[in-house]
Amino acid sequence: MTVSMSRVSPPKAAELVANQIRGAIARGELVAEQRLAPQPDLADQFDVSAPTMREALRILETEGLVRVQRGVKGGTIVQHPSLEAMSRQLGMYLQMSGATIADAYRARIVLEPGAVRLLADNIEPEIIDELESVVDTLEATIDDPGEFAKHGARFHLLLLERSGATSLAALGQLITEIVQRPIDTVVGRMSEKARRERGAAGVVVQRKLLKLLRGGDSARAARFWQRHVETQLAYLEELGIAEERLEFW
């Protein structure tokens, strides 16, 4: 049997240099706000040409791992990747892939109940207090759509962040940021009366979740929250907008 082989080009020198610097950032050998050596010195260090070094830094700048500052105090400065920047990239990918609002909510249905289960298994009084404070703020801002939406998103994020699972929290933050714009669109289409009623109902649900978390019943809390997010998706389907494509630009 003959296997057709195609020629594989070796990685470009700039990509190899970028990969070494990327690895040093990931391992903590280069920390945020650390200034790298001047480009000519870096080129000598990696034994590459000046254009190759500039290209490597451009790759890292595109990935959000360094920023290049001009002027007397300029230079190449290390920065950690931000979830906000990644959410923009993921949003672009989802929009170009034709993903819908329902797609994003289904991801939430998968992620958030798991976070709630972990949270209930390891609940601490200060976490309950933190979540309760957000719910109190939600209730107080029910007549301010912008503030209400902001604190509503914060409640979802806290469930993920306080679950103790770093990977879950990171994924959840990406999904929450992606879902937020469609939510804002939905809220903008609602009458003031409907918006207030939905907001008040949401506060009741969140207080019920807090009660379950206090009781430490992880299975029941996870089921309850899954039904809640599924109900949110069903409401979007009822409005006829669940299958609208995600749009960010």
TAHUHU-V41352 format. One record per run of one state. SS is the DSSP state (helix for helix, strand for strand, loop for the rest). FROM is the first residue (numbers start at 1). TO is the last residue. If there is no record, write none. Layout:
BEGIN
<<SS & FROM & TO> <SS & FROM & TO>>
END
This chain:
BEGIN
<<loop & 1 & 12> <helix & 13 & 26> <loop & 27 & 34> <strand & 35 & 35> <loop & 36 & 38> <helix & 39 & 46> <loop & 47 & 49> <helix & 50 & 62> <loop & 63 & 65> <strand & 66 & 69> <loop & 70 & 74> <strand & 75 & 78> <loop & 79 & 82> <helix & 83 & 97> <loop & 98 & 99> <strand & 100 & 100> <helix & 101 & 121> <loop & 122 & 124> <helix & 125 & 140> <loop & 141 & 144> <helix & 145 & 161> <loop & 162 & 165> <helix & 166 & 189> <loop & 190 & 191> <helix & 192 & 215> <loop & 216 & 217> <helix & 218 & 239> <loop & 240 & 244> <strand & 245 & 245> <loop & 246 & 249>>
END
